[in-house]
Amino acid sequence: GEGEGEGDKWKTTFKDKHGEENAPHGVYFYVITAVTVLLSYVASVAIPDIEAIFGLVGATAGSILIYIFPGMCVLRLKPGKLYKPEKVGAIMLIVVGCISAVMGSYVTIAEWGG
């Protein structure tokens, strides 16, 4: 637009729900960024086989997407008491999902050794 300098055209801003600019800044942002990069580096050096990480991510994310998240949506969106049949089913779905995530993670971790 008119009046914009060349640098303003590529400026990235973050806005909160009220439309106020809320750009990440300060020491807190840099510390979180540095810790995230450091942990990623340490994990990449310590874990030589990416297959183990994919197995762990698959075990947890699969259970969350297939069992836990839909059950939580039903609990949140359906009105009424927890002992209604659809809510009892949703609670059972969440429990099965948690058990599945723990068992899948356990099997993946147990296979890391050999």
KENU-194808 format. One record per residue: residue number from 1; residue in three letters; x, y, z of N, C-alpha, C, CB in turn. Coordinates in pm, whole numbers, plus 50000, padded with zeros to 5 digits. Glycine has a CB too. Layout:
REM KENU-194808
node num = NUM residuo = ALA n_x = X n_y = Y n_z = Z ca_x = X ca_y = Y ca_z = Z c_x = X c_y = Y c_z = Z cb_x = X cb_y = Y cb_z = Z
...
***
This chain:
REM KENU-194808
node num = 1 residuo = GLY n_x = 50081 n_y = 49883 n_z = 50000 ca_x = 50000 ca_y = 50000 ca_z = 50000 c_x = 50085 c_y = 50123 c_z = 50000 cb_x = 49908 cb_y = 50000 cb_z = 50116
node num = 2 residuo = GLU n_x = 50022 n_y = 50238 n_z = 49992 ca_x = 50094 ca_y = 50364 ca_z = 49991 c_x = 50145 c_y = 50394 c_z = 50130 cb_x = 50005 cb_y = 50478 cb_z = 49940
node num = 3 residuo = GLY n_x = 50263 n_y = 50454 n_z = 50133 ca_x = 50320 ca_y = 50494 ca_z = 50260 c_x = 50396 c_y = 50385 c_z = 50331 cb_x = 50212 cb_y = 50543 cb_z = 50347
node num = 4 residuo = GLU n_x = 50389 n_y = 50263 n_z = 50280 ca_x = 50463 ca_y = 50154 ca_z = 50345 c_x = 50605 c_y = 50152 c_z = 50292 cb_x = 50394 cb_y = 50018 cb_z = 50321
node num = 5 residuo = GLY n_x = 50699 n_y = 50140 n_z = 50384 ca_x = 50836 ca_y = 50123 ca_z = 50343 c_x = 50858 c_y = 49980 c_z = 50297 cb_x = 50932 cb_y = 50160 cb_z = 50457
node num = 6 residuo = GLU n_x = 50970 n_y = 49956 n_z = 50233 ca_x = 51000 ca_y = 49821 ca_z = 50183 c_x = 51009 c_y = 49722 c_z = 50299 cb_x = 51133 cb_y = 49821 cb_z = 50103
node num = 7 residuo = GLY n_x = 51061 n_y = 49765 n_z = 50415 ca_x = 51072 ca_y = 49676 ca_z = 50530 c_x = 50937 c_y = 49643 c_z = 50592 cb_x = 51161 cb_y = 49738 cb_z = 50633
node num = 8 residuo = ASP n_x = 50843 n_y = 49736 n_z = 50586 ca_x = 50711 ca_y = 49714 ca_z = 50645 c_x = 50631 c_y = 49609 c_z = 50570 cb_x = 50633 cb_y = 49844 cb_z = 50648
node num = 9 residuo = LYS n_x = 50658 n_y = 49593 n_z = 50442 ca_x = 50582 ca_y = 49499 ca_z = 50360 c_x = 50600 c_y = 49355 c_z = 50408 cb_x = 50624 cb_y = 49512 cb_z = 50214
node num = 10 residuo = TRP n_x = 50717 n_y = 49323 n_z = 50461 ca_x = 50746 ca_y = 49185 ca_z = 50502 c_x = 50740 c_y = 49168 c_z = 50653 cb_x = 50884 cb_y = 49144 cb_z = 50452
node num = 11 residuo = LYS n_x = 50692 n_y = 49267 n_z = 50724 ca_x = 50686 ca_y = 49260 ca_z = 50870 c_x = 50582 c_y = 49156 c_z = 50914 cb_x = 50652 cb_y = 49399 cb_z = 50929
node num = 12 residuo = THR n_x = 50623 n_y = 49070 n_z = 51004 ca_x = 50532 ca_y = 48969 ca_z = 51057 c_x = 50485 c_y = 49013 c_z = 51195 cb_x = 50600 cb_y = 48829 cb_z = 51064
node num = 13 residuo = THR n_x = 50355 n_y = 49020 n_z = 51213 ca_x = 50302 ca_y = 49056 ca_z = 51343 c_x = 50206 c_y = 48948 c_z = 51391 cb_x = 50231 cb_y = 49193 cb_z = 51338
node num = 14 residuo = PHE n_x = 50196 n_y = 48936 n_z = 51520 ca_x = 50103 ca_y = 48844 ca_z = 51582 c_x = 50001 c_y = 48929 c_z = 51656 cb_x = 50174 cb_y = 48744 cb_z = 51679
node num = 15 residuo = LYS n_x = 49874 n_y = 48896 n_z = 51639 ca_x = 49770 ca_y = 48974 ca_z = 51705 c_x = 49692 c_y = 48885 c_z = 51801 cb_x = 49674 cb_y = 49039 cb_z = 51601
node num = 16 residuo = ASP n_x = 49660 n_y = 48940 n_z = 51917 ca_x = 49580 ca_y = 48865 ca_z = 52012 c_x = 49432 c_y = 48878 c_z = 51975 cb_x = 49606 cb_y = 48915 cb_z = 52156
node num = 17 residuo = LYS n_x = 49343 n_y = 48823 n_z = 52059 ca_x = 49200 ca_y = 48821 ca_z = 52024 c_x = 49137 c_y = 48960 c_z = 52019 cb_x = 49126 cb_y = 48736 cb_z = 52123
node num = 18 residuo = HIS n_x = 49203 n_y = 49061 n_z = 52073 ca_x = 49151 ca_y = 49197 ca_z = 52069 c_x = 49212 c_y = 49278 c_z = 51956 cb_x = 49177 cb_y = 49266 cb_z = 52201
node num = 19 residuo = GLY n_x = 49298 n_y = 49215 n_z = 51873 ca_x = 49359 ca_y = 49284 ca_z = 51762 c_x = 49486 c_y = 49360 c_z = 51797 cb_x = 49262 cb_y = 49378 cb_z = 51704
node num = 20 residuo = GLU n_x = 49531 n_y = 49348 n_z = 51920 ca_x = 49653 ca_y = 49416 ca_z = 51961 c_x = 49774 c_y = 49335 c_z = 51915 cb_x = 49656 cb_y = 49436 cb_z = 52115
node num = 21 residuo = GLU n_x = 49880 n_y = 49408 n_z = 51875 ca_x = 50002 ca_y = 49339 ca_z = 51835 c_x = 50064 c_y = 49272 c_z = 51956 cb_x = 50102 cb_y = 49435 cb_z = 51769
node num = 22 residuo = ASN n_x = 50103 n_y = 49147 n_z = 51938 ca_x = 50159 ca_y = 49070 ca_z = 52048 c_x = 50275 c_y = 48987 c_z = 51993 cb_x = 50050 cb_y = 48979 cb_z = 52115
node num = 23 residuo = ALA n_x = 50380 n_y = 49053 n_z = 51950 ca_x = 50494 ca_y = 48984 ca_z = 51891 c_x = 50575 c_y = 48917 c_z = 52002 cb_x = 50583 cb_y = 49082 cb_z = 51810
node num = 24 residuo = PRO n_x = 50629 n_y = 48797 n_z = 51974 ca_x = 50714 ca_y = 48733 ca_z = 52074 c_x = 50841 c_y = 48816 c_z = 52092 cb_x = 50749 cb_y = 48586 cb_z = 52033
node num = 25 residuo = HIS n_x = 50875 n_y = 48842 n_z = 52215 ca_x = 50991 ca_y = 48925 ca_z = 52242 c_x = 51047 c_y = 48894 c_z = 52379 cb_x = 50956 cb_y = 49072 cb_z = 52231
node num = 26 residuo = GLY n_x = 51158 n_y = 48951 n_z = 52407 ca_x = 51217 ca_y = 48942 ca_z = 52538 c_x = 51298 c_y = 48815 c_z = 52558 cb_x = 51112 cb_y = 48950 cb_z = 52641
node num = 27 residuo = VAL n_x = 51356 n_y = 48806 n_z = 52675 ca_x = 51444 ca_y = 48695 ca_z = 52711 c_x = 51366 c_y = 48564 c_z = 52715 cb_x = 51510 cb_y = 48722 cb_z = 52847
node num = 28 residuo = TYR n_x = 51243 n_y = 48567 n_z = 52759 ca_x = 51162 ca_y = 48445 ca_z = 52769 c_x = 51152 c_y = 48374 c_z = 52635 cb_x = 51022 cb_y = 48478 cb_z = 52821
node num = 29 residuo = PHE n_x = 51126 n_y = 48447 n_z = 52528 ca_x = 51114 ca_y = 48389 ca_z = 52394 c_x = 51245 c_y = 48323 c_z = 52352 cb_x = 51074 cb_y = 48497 cb_z = 52292
node num = 30 residuo = TYR n_x = 51356 n_y = 48389 n_z = 52376 ca_x = 51486 ca_y = 48335 ca_z = 52335 c_x = 51527 c_y = 48215 c_z = 52419 cb_x = 51594 cb_y = 48443 cb_z = 52344
node num = 31 residuo = VAL n_x = 51493 n_y = 48215 n_z = 52546 ca_x = 51525 ca_y = 48099 ca_z = 52631 c_x = 51444 c_y = 47977 c_z = 52587 cb_x = 51496 cb_y = 48132 cb_z = 52780
node num = 32 residuo = ILE n_x = 51315 n_y = 47994 n_z = 52563 ca_x = 51231 ca_y = 47882 ca_z = 52517 c_x = 51281 c_y = 47829 c_z = 52382 cb_x = 51084 cb_y = 47927 cb_z = 52505
node num = 33 residuo = THR n_x = 51317 n_y = 47919 n_z = 52291 ca_x = 51368 ca_y = 47878 ca_z = 52160 c_x = 51498 c_y = 47801 c_z = 52175 cb_x = 51389 cb_y = 48000 cb_z = 52070
node num = 34 residuo = ALA n_x = 51590 n_y = 47851 n_z = 52255 ca_x = 51719 ca_y = 47785 ca_z = 52274 c_x = 51703 c_y = 47647 c_z = 52339 cb_x = 51812 cb_y = 47872 cb_z = 52359
node num = 35 residuo = VAL n_x = 51617 n_y = 47637 n_z = 52438 ca_x = 51593 ca_y = 47508 ca_z = 52505 c_x = 51532 c_y = 47408 c_z = 52408 cb_x = 51502 cb_y = 47526 cb_z = 52628
node num = 36 residuo = THR n_x = 51439 n_y = 47451 n_z = 52326 ca_x = 51376 ca_y = 47362 ca_z = 52228 c_x = 51478 c_y = 47310 c_z = 52127 cb_x = 51263 cb_y = 47434 cb_z = 52155
node num = 37 residuo = VAL n_x = 51563 n_y = 47398 n_z = 52077 ca_x = 51666 ca_y = 47357 ca_z = 51981 c_x = 51766 c_y = 47264 c_z = 52049 cb_x = 51740 cb_y = 47481 cb_z = 51923
node num = 38 residuo = LEU n_x = 51806 n_y = 47294 n_z = 52171 ca_x = 51902 ca_y = 47210 ca_z = 52243 c_x = 51844 c_y = 47071 c_z = 52269 cb_x = 51941 cb_y = 47277 cb_z = 52376
node num = 39 residuo = LEU n_x = 51720 n_y = 47064 n_z = 52313 ca_x = 51658 ca_y = 46933 ca_z = 52338 c_x = 51643 c_y = 46853 c_z = 52210 cb_x = 51522 cb_y = 46950 cb_z = 52405
node num = 40 residuo = SER n_x = 51611 n_y = 46919 n_z = 52101 ca_x = 51602 ca_y = 46849 ca_z = 51972 c_x = 51737 c_y = 46794 c_z = 51930 cb_x = 51548 cb_y = 46944 cb_z = 51863
node num = 41 residuo = TYR n_x = 51842 n_y = 46871 n_z = 51951 ca_x = 51976 ca_y = 46825 ca_z = 51916 c_x = 52018 c_y = 46707 c_z = 52003 cb_x = 52076 cb_y = 46940 cb_z = 51932
node num = 42 residuo = VAL n_x = 51996 n_y = 46716 n_z = 52132 ca_x = 52033 ca_y = 46608 ca_z = 52223 c_x = 51956 c_y = 46480 c_z = 52188 cb_x = 52005 cb_y = 46648 cb_z = 52370
node num = 43 residuo = ALA n_x = 51828 n_y = 46493 n_z = 52157 ca_x = 51749 ca_y = 46376 ca_z = 52119 c_x = 51799 c_y = 46315 c_z = 51989 cb_x = 51602 cb_y = 46414 cb_z = 52105
node num = 44 residuo = SER n_x = 51839 n_y = 46398 n_z = 51893 ca_x = 51887 ca_y = 46344 ca_z = 51766 c_x = 52021 c_y = 46273 c_z = 51781 cb_x = 51900 cb_y = 46454 cb_z = 51663
node num = 45 residuo = VAL n_x = 52103 n_y = 46316 n_z = 51873 ca_x = 52231 ca_y = 46250 ca_z = 51896 c_x = 52212 c_y = 46124 c_z = 51980 cb_x = 52329 cb_y = 46346 cb_z = 51966
node num = 46 residuo = ALA n_x = 52124 n_y = 46130 n_z = 52079 ca_x = 52106 ca_y = 46018 ca_z = 52172 c_x = 52027 c_y = 45902 c_z = 52112 cb_x = 52037 cb_y = 46065 cb_z = 52297
node num = 47 residuo = ILE n_x = 51940 n_y = 45929 n_z = 52018 ca_x = 51855 ca_y = 45825 ca_z = 51960 c_x = 51897 c_y = 45805 c_z = 51814 cb_x = 51702 cb_y = 45862 cb_z = 51970
node num = 48 residuo = PRO n_x = 51975 n_y = 45698 n_z = 51788 ca_x = 52030 ca_y = 45681 ca_z = 51654 c_x = 51928 c_y = 45632 c_z = 51551 cb_x = 52144 cb_y = 45584 cb_z = 51660
node num = 49 residuo = ASP n_x = 51817 n_y = 45575 n_z = 51595 ca_x = 51722 ca_y = 45515 ca_z = 51503 c_x = 51589 c_y = 45590 c_z = 51509 cb_x = 51701 cb_y = 45366 cb_z = 51536
node num = 50 residuo = ILE n_x = 51551 n_y = 45652 n_z = 51399 ca_x = 51428 ca_y = 45732 ca_z = 51394 c_x = 51304 c_y = 45643 c_z = 51401 cb_x = 51424 cb_y = 45816 cb_z = 51266
node num = 51 residuo = GLU n_x = 51319 n_y = 45515 n_z = 51371 ca_x = 51206 ca_y = 45422 ca_z = 51375 c_x = 51144 c_y = 45416 c_z = 51515 cb_x = 51252 cb_y = 45282 cb_z = 51332
node num = 52 residuo = ALA n_x = 51227 n_y = 45422 n_z = 51617 ca_x = 51176 ca_y = 45418 ca_z = 51755 c_x = 51090 c_y = 45540 c_z = 51785 cb_x = 51292 cb_y = 45409 cb_z = 51854
node num = 53 residuo = ILE n_x = 51133 n_y = 45656 n_z = 51738 ca_x = 51057 ca_y = 45778 ca_z = 51762 c_x = 50924 c_y = 45773 c_z = 51687 cb_x = 51138 cb_y = 45901 cb_z = 51719
node num = 54 residuo = PHE n_x = 50928 n_y = 45726 n_z = 51562 ca_x = 50804 ca_y = 45714 ca_z = 51485 c_x = 50707 c_y = 45618 c_z = 51553 cb_x = 50834 cb_y = 45667 cb_z = 51343
node num = 55 residuo = GLY n_x = 50758 n_y = 45509 n_z = 51610 ca_x = 50672 ca_y = 45415 ca_z = 51680 c_x = 50608 c_y = 45476 c_z = 51803 cb_x = 50751 cb_y = 45293 cb_z = 51720
node num = 56 residuo = LEU n_x = 50685 n_y = 45552 n_z = 51878 ca_x = 50633 ca_y = 45617 ca_z = 51999 c_x = 50530 c_y = 45724 c_z = 51963 cb_x = 50748 cb_y = 45678 cb_z = 52081
node num = 57 residuo = VAL n_x = 50560 n_y = 45805 n_z = 51863 ca_x = 50466 ca_y = 45908 ca_z = 51820 c_x = 50339 c_y = 45844 c_z = 51765 cb_x = 50531 cb_y = 46001 cb_z = 51714
node num = 58 residuo = GLY n_x = 50354 n_y = 45736 n_z = 51688 ca_x = 50239 ca_y = 45668 ca_z = 51632 c_x = 50150 c_y = 45605 c_z = 51738 cb_x = 50283 cb_y = 45563 cb_z = 51537
node num = 59 residuo = ALA n_x = 50213 n_y = 45547 n_z = 51840 ca_x = 50135 ca_y = 45483 ca_z = 51947 c_x = 50052 c_y = 45585 c_z = 52024 cb_x = 50228 cb_y = 45408 cb_z = 52042
node num = 60 residuo = THR n_x = 50111 n_y = 45698 n_z = 52053 ca_x = 50038 ca_y = 45798 ca_z = 52132 c_x = 49941 c_y = 45879 c_z = 52046 cb_x = 50136 cb_y = 45892 cb_z = 52201
node num = 61 residuo = ALA n_x = 49988 n_y = 45927 n_z = 51931 ca_x = 49900 ca_y = 46010 ca_z = 51846 c_x = 49783 c_y = 45930 c_z = 51791 cb_x = 49981 cb_y = 46071 cb_z = 51731
node num = 62 residuo = GLY n_x = 49808 n_y = 45804 n_z = 51755 ca_x = 49699 ca_y = 45720 ca_z = 51705 c_x = 49590 c_y = 45701 c_z = 51808 cb_x = 49753 cb_y = 45586 cb_z = 51661
node num = 63 residuo = SER n_x = 49630 n_y = 45673 n_z = 51931 ca_x = 49531 ca_y = 45654 ca_z = 52037 c_x = 49455 c_y = 45782 c_z = 52067 cb_x = 49599 cb_y = 45603 cb_z = 52164
node num = 64 residuo = ILE n_x = 49526 n_y = 45892 n_z = 52064 ca_x = 49459 ca_y = 46020 ca_z = 52092 c_x = 49357 c_y = 46052 c_z = 51984 cb_x = 49563 cb_y = 46134 cb_z = 52103
node num = 65 residuo = LEU n_x = 49398 n_y = 46037 n_z = 51857 ca_x = 49308 ca_y = 46073 ca_z = 51747 c_x = 49191 c_y = 45977 c_z = 51731 cb_x = 49385 cb_y = 46078 cb_z = 51618
node num = 66 residuo = ILE n_x = 49213 n_y = 45848 n_z = 51756 ca_x = 49109 ca_y = 45749 ca_z = 51731 c_x = 49016 c_y = 45731 c_z = 51850 cb_x = 49172 cb_y = 45616 cb_z = 51695
node num = 67 residuo = TYR n_x = 49069 n_y = 45733 n_z = 51971 ca_x = 48988 ca_y = 45703 ca_z = 52090 c_x = 48963 c_y = 45823 c_z = 52181 cb_x = 49054 cb_y = 45595 cb_z = 52169
node num = 68 residuo = ILE n_x = 49069 n_y = 45889 n_z = 52223 ca_x = 49058 ca_y = 45988 ca_z = 52331 c_x = 48989 c_y = 46116 c_z = 52284 cb_x = 49197 cb_y = 46022 cb_z = 52385
node num = 69 residuo = PHE n_x = 49033 n_y = 46174 n_z = 52173 ca_x = 48975 ca_y = 46299 ca_z = 52127 c_x = 48825 c_y = 46290 c_z = 52095 cb_x = 49049 cb_y = 46347 cb_z = 52005
node num = 70 residuo = PRO n_x = 48780 n_y = 46187 n_z = 52021 ca_x = 48635 ca_y = 46178 ca_z = 51997 c_x = 48554 c_y = 46161 c_z = 52126 cb_x = 48605 cb_y = 46062 cb_z = 51904
node num = 71 residuo = GLY n_x = 48607 n_y = 46081 n_z = 52219 ca_x = 48537 ca_y = 46065 ca_z = 52347 c_x = 48527 c_y = 46194 c_z = 52425 cb_x = 48607 cb_y = 45961 cb_z = 52430
node num = 72 residuo = MET n_x = 48635 n_y = 46273 n_z = 52423 ca_x = 48633 ca_y = 46401 ca_z = 52493 c_x = 48537 c_y = 46499 c_z = 52425 cb_x = 48774 cb_y = 46461 cb_z = 52499
node num = 73 residuo = CYS n_x = 48528 n_y = 46493 n_z = 52292 ca_x = 48432 ca_y = 46579 ca_z = 52221 c_x = 48289 c_y = 46546 c_z = 52262 cb_x = 48449 cb_y = 46564 cb_z = 52068
node num = 74 residuo = VAL n_x = 48258 n_y = 46417 n_z = 52272 ca_x = 48123 ca_y = 46376 ca_z = 52313 c_x = 48096 c_y = 46426 c_z = 52455 cb_x = 48107 cb_y = 46222 cb_z = 52307
node num = 75 residuo = LEU n_x = 48191 n_y = 46410 n_z = 52546 ca_x = 48171 ca_y = 46456 ca_z = 52684 c_x = 48148 c_y = 46607 c_z = 52688 cb_x = 48291 cb_y = 46419 cb_z = 52771
node num = 76 residuo = ARG n_x = 48219 n_y = 46679 n_z = 52605 ca_x = 48209 ca_y = 46825 ca_z = 52607 c_x = 48081 c_y = 46875 c_z = 52538 cb_x = 48330 cb_y = 46886 cb_z = 52539
node num = 77 residuo = LEU n_x = 48040 n_y = 46810 n_z = 52431 ca_x = 47932 ca_y = 46864 ca_z = 52350 c_x = 47793 c_y = 46813 c_z = 52385 cb_x = 47958 cb_y = 46835 cb_z = 52208
node num = 78 residuo = LYS n_x = 47783 n_y = 46694 n_z = 52443 ca_x = 47652 ca_y = 46639 ca_z = 52478 c_x = 47609 c_y = 46691 c_z = 52615 cb_x = 47656 cb_y = 46483 cb_z = 52478
node num = 79 residuo = PRO n_x = 47491 n_y = 46746 n_z = 52623 ca_x = 47443 ca_y = 46794 ca_z = 52753 c_x = 47397 c_y = 46676 c_z = 52839 cb_x = 47327 cb_y = 46896 cb_z = 52735
node num = 80 residuo = GLY n_x = 47394 n_y = 46698 n_z = 52966 ca_x = 47340 ca_y = 46597 ca_z = 53057 c_x = 47444 c_y = 46541 c_z = 53152 cb_x = 47280 cb_y = 46486 cb_z = 52978
node num = 81 residuo = LYS n_x = 47398 n_y = 46446 n_z = 53230 ca_x = 47480 ca_y = 46384 ca_z = 53334 c_x = 47579 c_y = 46284 c_z = 53274 cb_x = 47392 cb_y = 46314 cb_z = 53438
node num = 82 residuo = LEU n_x = 47681 n_y = 46249 n_z = 53351 ca_x = 47783 ca_y = 46155 ca_z = 53305 c_x = 47733 c_y = 46012 c_z = 53293 cb_x = 47900 cb_y = 46158 cb_z = 53398
node num = 83 residuo = TYR n_x = 47624 n_y = 45977 n_z = 53358 ca_x = 47575 ca_y = 45840 ca_z = 53354 c_x = 47479 c_y = 45814 c_z = 53238 cb_x = 47507 cb_y = 45806 cb_z = 53484
node num = 84 residuo = LYS n_x = 47460 n_y = 45913 n_z = 53149 ca_x = 47380 ca_y = 45890 ca_z = 53030 c_x = 47455 c_y = 45793 c_z = 52937 cb_x = 47348 cb_y = 46024 cb_z = 52956
node num = 85 residuo = PRO n_x = 47383 n_y = 45708 n_z = 52863 ca_x = 47449 ca_y = 45604 ca_z = 52783 c_x = 47557 c_y = 45655 c_z = 52688 cb_x = 47347 cb_y = 45530 cb_z = 52705
node num = 86 residuo = GLU n_x = 47533 n_y = 45765 n_z = 52617 ca_x = 47635 ca_y = 45812 ca_z = 52523 c_x = 47759 c_y = 45866 c_z = 52594 cb_x = 47578 cb_y = 45920 cb_z = 52433
node num = 87 residuo = LYS n_x = 47739 n_y = 45921 n_z = 52714 ca_x = 47854 ca_y = 45970 ca_z = 52790 c_x = 47931 c_y = 45855 c_z = 52854 cb_x = 47810 cb_y = 46069 cb_z = 52897
node num = 88 residuo = VAL n_x = 47860 n_y = 45750 n_z = 52897 ca_x = 47929 ca_y = 45633 ca_z = 52951 c_x = 48014 c_y = 45569 c_z = 52841 cb_x = 47827 cb_y = 45529 cb_z = 53009
node num = 89 residuo = GLY n_x = 47958 n_y = 45562 n_z = 52720 ca_x = 48035 ca_y = 45510 ca_z = 52607 c_x = 48157 c_y = 45594 c_z = 52577 cb_x = 47947 cb_y = 45502 cb_z = 52484
node num = 90 residuo = ALA n_x = 48143 n_y = 45725 n_z = 52587 ca_x = 48256 ca_y = 45815 ca_z = 52562 c_x = 48364 c_y = 45797 c_z = 52668 cb_x = 48209 cb_y = 45960 cb_z = 52560
node num = 91 residuo = ILE n_x = 48323 n_y = 45779 n_z = 52793 ca_x = 48420 ca_y = 45756 ca_z = 52900 c_x = 48493 c_y = 45624 c_z = 52877 cb_x = 48350 cb_y = 45755 cb_z = 53038
node num = 92 residuo = MET n_x = 48420 n_y = 45521 n_z = 52836 ca_x = 48483 ca_y = 45392 ca_z = 52806 c_x = 48581 c_y = 45407 c_z = 52690 cb_x = 48377 cb_y = 45285 cb_z = 52774
node num = 93 residuo = LEU n_x = 48546 n_y = 45486 n_z = 52590 ca_x = 48634 ca_y = 45510 ca_z = 52477 c_x = 48764 c_y = 45579 c_z = 52522 cb_x = 48563 cb_y = 45595 cb_z = 52371
node num = 94 residuo = ILE n_x = 48753 n_y = 45675 n_z = 52610 ca_x = 48870 ca_y = 45745 ca_z = 52662 c_x = 48959 c_y = 45649 c_z = 52742 cb_x = 48828 cb_y = 45864 cb_z = 52750
node num = 95 residuo = VAL n_x = 48898 n_y = 45565 n_z = 52825 ca_x = 48975 ca_y = 45468 ca_z = 52905 c_x = 49049 c_y = 45370 c_z = 52814 cb_x = 48882 cb_y = 45392 cb_z = 53002
node num = 96 residuo = VAL n_x = 48977 n_y = 45318 n_z = 52713 ca_x = 49041 ca_y = 45225 ca_z = 52618 c_x = 49154 c_y = 45296 c_z = 52545 cb_x = 48937 cb_y = 45169 cb_z = 52517
node num = 97 residuo = GLY n_x = 49135 n_y = 45421 n_z = 52508 ca_x = 49240 ca_y = 45497 ca_z = 52441 c_x = 49362 c_y = 45518 c_z = 52528 cb_x = 49187 cb_y = 45630 cb_z = 52398
node num = 98 residuo = CYS n_x = 49342 n_y = 45547 n_z = 52655 ca_x = 49455 ca_y = 45565 ca_z = 52747 c_x = 49531 c_y = 45434 c_z = 52765 cb_x = 49406 cb_y = 45616 cb_z = 52883
node num = 99 residuo = ILE n_x = 49457 n_y = 45323 n_z = 52781 ca_x = 49522 ca_y = 45192 ca_z = 52794 c_x = 49599 c_y = 45160 c_z = 52666 cb_x = 49417 cb_y = 45082 cb_z = 52823
node num = 100 residuo = SER n_x = 49539 n_y = 45186 n_z = 52551 ca_x = 49604 ca_y = 45160 ca_z = 52423 c_x = 49731 c_y = 45244 c_z = 52407 cb_x = 49507 cb_y = 45188 cb_z = 52307
node num = 101 residuo = ALA n_x = 49727 n_y = 45369 n_z = 52445 ca_x = 49844 ca_y = 45457 ca_z = 52434 c_x = 49957 c_y = 45408 c_z = 52525 cb_x = 49807 cb_y = 45602 cb_z = 52469
node num = 102 residuo = VAL n_x = 49923 n_y = 45370 n_z = 52649 ca_x = 50024 ca_y = 45321 ca_z = 52742 c_x = 50084 c_y = 45190 c_z = 52692 cb_x = 49964 cb_y = 45302 cb_z = 52882
node num = 103 residuo = MET n_x = 49998 n_y = 45098 n_z = 52647 ca_x = 50049 ca_y = 44969 ca_z = 52599 c_x = 50134 c_y = 44987 c_z = 52472 cb_x = 49933 cb_y = 44873 cb_z = 52571
node num = 104 residuo = GLY n_x = 50089 n_y = 45069 n_z = 52380 ca_x = 50167 ca_y = 45093 ca_z = 52258 c_x = 50300 c_y = 45158 c_z = 52288 cb_x = 50089 cb_y = 45180 cb_z = 52164
node num = 105 residuo = SER n_x = 50302 n_y = 45253 n_z = 52380 ca_x = 50428 ca_y = 45317 ca_z = 52419 c_x = 50520 c_y = 45217 c_z = 52488 cb_x = 50401 cb_y = 45436 cb_z = 52511
node num = 106 residuo = TYR n_x = 50463 n_y = 45133 n_z = 52573 ca_x = 50544 ca_y = 45033 ca_z = 52643 c_x = 50608 c_y = 44936 c_z = 52544 cb_x = 50457 cb_y = 44955 cb_z = 52743
node num = 107 residuo = VAL n_x = 50531 n_y = 44887 n_z = 52449 ca_x = 50584 ca_y = 44793 ca_z = 52350 c_x = 50694 c_y = 44860 c_z = 52267 cb_x = 50472 cb_y = 44742 cb_z = 52257
node num = 108 residuo = THR n_x = 50673 n_y = 44984 n_z = 52228 ca_x = 50773 ca_y = 45056 ca_z = 52150 c_x = 50902 c_y = 45074 c_z = 52229 cb_x = 50719 cb_y = 45192 cb_z = 52106
node num = 109 residuo = ILE n_x = 50890 n_y = 45114 n_z = 52355 ca_x = 51009 ca_y = 45134 ca_z = 52439 c_x = 51078 c_y = 45001 c_z = 52468 cb_x = 50971 cb_y = 45203 cb_z = 52570
node num = 110 residuo = ALA n_x = 51000 n_y = 44894 n_z = 52489 ca_x = 51059 ca_y = 44763 ca_z = 52516 c_x = 51137 c_y = 44711 c_z = 52396 cb_x = 50949 cb_y = 44663 cb_z = 52555
node num = 111 residuo = GLU n_x = 51097 n_y = 44747 n_z = 52275 ca_x = 51166 ca_y = 44702 ca_z = 52155 c_x = 51291 c_y = 44783 c_z = 52123 cb_x = 51072 cb_y = 44707 cb_z = 52038
node num = 112 residuo = TRP n_x = 51314 n_y = 44895 n_z = 52191 ca_x = 51433 ca_y = 44976 ca_z = 52165 c_x = 51560 c_y = 44897 c_z = 52193 cb_x = 51431 cb_y = 45103 cb_z = 52249
node num = 113 residuo = GLY n_x = 51557 n_y = 44814 n_z = 52296 ca_x = 51677 ca_y = 44740 ca_z = 52336 c_x = 51715 c_y = 44629 c_z = 52239 cb_x = 51656 cb_y = 44680 cb_z = 52473
node num = 114 residuo = GLY n_x = 51627 n_y = 44583 n_z = 52159 ca_x = 51668 ca_y = 44474 ca_z = 52070 c_x = 51552 c_y = 44419 c_z = 52005 cb_x = 51741 cb_y = 44367 cb_z = 52142
***
